Amino acid sequence: MYQTQIKQLEQEHTDLDKKIDTAEKTGIYEDMRLQEMKKRRLLVRDQLRDLRRKQFEHDHERVNFDDYE
């Protein structure tokens, strides 16, 4: 149900990790831009956590048959 969104966010998180790592290793970056990328990475991580939780709940949803009586 949420698989497409999760994959897109995982890819974005990976891309941000690489960009941040490269910027820090080379020392070629603007402080503001680096901070923006780090904030975005945290936001993406939080969105991933929420979507994975929703996916888990959806996948493990139980049917209460008492509701159908």
C-alpha positions in Angstrom: 0.0 0.0 0.0 2.8 2.4 0.9 5.6 0.6 -0.9 6.1 3.2 -3.7 6.3 6.1 -1.3 8.7 4.1 1.0 11.0 3.3 -1.9 11.1 6.9 -3.1 11.9 8.1 0.4 14.5 5.4 0.9 16.2 6.5 -2.3 16.1 10.2 -1.3 17.5 9.4 2.1 20.4 7.4 0.5 21.1 10.3 -1.9 21.2 12.8 0.9 23.5 10.5 2.9 25.9 10.4 -0.1 25.7 14.1 -0.7 26.3 15.0 3.0 29.1 12.5 3.3 30.8 13.8 0.2 30.5 17.4 1.3 31.9 16.7 4.7 34.8 14.6 3.4 35.8 17.2 0.8 35.2 20.2 2.9 33.6 21.9 -0.1 30.2 23.0 1.1 28.2 26.0 2.3 27.2 25.6 6.0 23.6 26.6 5.3 23.3 24.2 2.4 24.7 21.4 4.5 22.4 22.2 7.4 19.4 22.2 4.9 20.4 18.8 3.6 20.7 17.4 7.2 17.3 18.8 8.2 15.8 17.3 5.0 17.4 13.9 5.8 15.9 14.0 9.3 12.5 14.8 7.8 12.7 12.0 5.3 13.8 9.6 8.1 10.7 10.6 10.1 8.4 10.2 7.1 9.9 6.8 6.5 9.3 5.7 10.0 5.7 6.8 9.9 5.0 5.1 6.5 6.6 1.9 7.6 4.5 1.9 10.8 1.3 2.5 8.7 2.4 -0.3 6.3 3.0 -2.6 9.2 -0.4 -1.8 10.7 -2.1 -2.3 7.4 -0.3 -5.6 6.8 -1.2 -6.9 10.3 -4.7 -5.5 10.6 -7.0 -7.9 12.3 -10.6 -8.4 11.4 -12.9 -8.5 14.4 -15.6 -10.9 13.4 -17.8 -9.8 16.2 -18.5 -6.7 14.2 -20.2 -8.8 11.5 -22.8 -10.5 13.7 
